[in-house]
Amino acid sequence: MVLKQLRPADLPAVLMIASASFKEEARRQEVIGPTFIDDVTRFPSLQLGAFEGGRLIGFALGELSDDWGLLDWIDVTPSRQRMGIGSELLREFERRVLLSGRQRVRLGTAFAAGFYEKMGYTCVGSQRALQKVVVGEDLPYDQSFSIGLNDVLDMVEEFELDSLKCLFNPQCFVVGRKDVGLILASENRWSREQIDVVFSKFETVENHFLLLSELEARAREKGAYVITEKFAQDEVDVALKRGWEEPRSPLSWTIDYMEKRL
């Protein structure tokens, strides 16, 4: 097996491995495709492939922030899983992060926290996915939460700008007010009945739920929707008391955030 830098021409093989994965999320080519193209363009040295006889059998995709190496994705073709290939890819990714001058790696995982713990990572937080069904009549949408692009840009940091891609989706919902916070949400790719929160920023738990209540009102104007959001652990009990529940969709998970100092 040889580990080497991926090239744009490797995209079809990357998508093939992703589509063969047993994890539902990995079959979403519209997710991994743009991730690959973005990362291979901006951070080519961190896009790694495991090759055997010239054939791609695994890959790791990542990027750099000011202080961190960020692992976006790691996957191995199903027939070669549990053979140490993922571990080798991760070690090489970490080595290249060190060469960049960063000394820590961050990632989020819905399925593989145990694997990363064995590789020396520590869970530093979790976000639990919950859903809420929006039905019936309730308070109307408060127009003071209608926010323009200039105000949105004033509320986000430079490292958060990638989340604003949602704004160019015609099905994007934007709810915000400078003294409360900001939420961006969009229709789920597979179900027009579901809205997924893709970005949220707020100072307090109460502000979070105030923003979500206004998002519910916006959704109600469009018809009956299910809203999906990820909550920090200290918000989960509050959310459950306010009508949020465990997700019915297999595309909504709890995410564990892992870190390692190299």
Sequence and secondary structure as in RCSB ss.txt:
>XXXX:A:sequence
MVLKQLRPADLPAVLMIASASFKEEARRQEVIGPTFIDDVTRFPSLQLGAFEGGRLIGFALGELSDDWGLLDWID
VTPSRQRMGIGSELLREFERRVLLSGRQRVRLGTAFAAGFYEKMGYTCVGSQRALQKVVVGEDLPYDQSFSIGLN
DVLDMVEEFELDSLKCLFNPQCFVVGRKDVGLILASENRWSREQIDVVFSKFETVENHFLLLSELEARAREKGAY
VITEKFAQDEVDVALKRGWEEPRSPLSWTIDYMEKRL
>XXXX:A:secstr
 EEEE  GGGHHHHHHHHHHSSSGGGG HHHHHHHHHHHHHH GGG EEEEETTEEEEEEEEEE SS EEEEEEE
E GGGTTSSHHHHHHHHHHHHHHHTT  EEEEEESS HHHHHHTT EEEEEEEEEEEEE S      GGG   HH
HHHHHS GGGGGGGGGGGSTTEEEEEETTTEEEEEEE SS TTEEEEEEEEESSHHHHHHHHHHHHHHHHHH SE
EEEEEEEHHHHHHHHHTT B  SSTT   EEEEEEE 
